[in-house]
Amino acid sequence: LRAGDQIEVRAATVAELTVGDILLLEAPAALFSHRFWGTAAEAGESWLVTRGDRMLSFDPLWKSGQLLGKIIGWRREGRYYSLAGPAGQQLNELLARLSAAELNFFARLYGRPELTALPAATGPALNFHQVDRSRLLTFLIRQLFKVRAKLIIRRQLARLLD
């Protein structure tokens, strides 16, 4: 999402969230939209683990009460993009996997495996240990270092517009 995008938000509880969903969260002076990676338990309370797609570290934990909802679509320059239908869910899953692959790639490149560790996470996450290494390398080569990733995303966006 970019500054100026208009978003559509659906109310959601923590139990309804799926790893990869884009959340709208309320901070004291601003609203944030970041991808959901799981939950963490601390001091008997459930916390949300989030990270922006291009960030190399997880956000500070969010209280579940700061969750305003799940982003299900956005409008940019007069066009509406939905994450609610099958094509939108596929696009969201692809972007979540690209984000996870990018994080894992840079964690390995810089010798910083702690970057991929969720803070006391209790939920599932898209991390390097859940992906076969040869498949991940193939995925990275095809998706991150070639124009093909842009073409796939453009195709998914075109499906959303049909």
TAWOPE-V103162 format. One line per field, one symbol per residue. ss: DSSP state (~ for helix, > for strand, _ for the rest). phi: phi as a letter, one per 30 degrees, with the letter a starting at -180 (. if undefined). psi: psi as a letter, one per 20 degrees, with the letter a starting at -180 (. if undefined). A space follows every 10 residues. Layout:
ss: ???
phi: ???
psi: ???
//
This chain:
ss: _____>>>>> ___~~~____ _>>>>>____ >>>>>>>>>> >>__>>>>>> >_________ _>>~~~>>>> >>>>>>__>> >>___~~~~~ ~~~~~~~~~~ ~~~~~~~~~_ __~~~~____ >______~~~ __~~~~~~~~ ~~~____~~~ ~~~~~~~~~~ ~_
phi: .bejdcccbc eacedddbej dcccbcceca cbbbddclbb cbhicdbccb adecccbdde dcdddddclc dclacbhicc cccddedddd dddddddddd ddedddddec ibdddcdddh dccdbcbedc cedddddddd ddcccbdeed dddddddddd dd
psi: qrpiqpqppp qqrhhiqqpi qpqpqprhjr qqorppiaqq ppljqpqppr pqhjqjqqrq qpqhiiohap pjrqppliqp ppjhrghhhg gggghghggg ggghghgggj kmhihipqol pirrqnrhii ppghhggggg ghhhjrihgh gggggghhhh i.
//
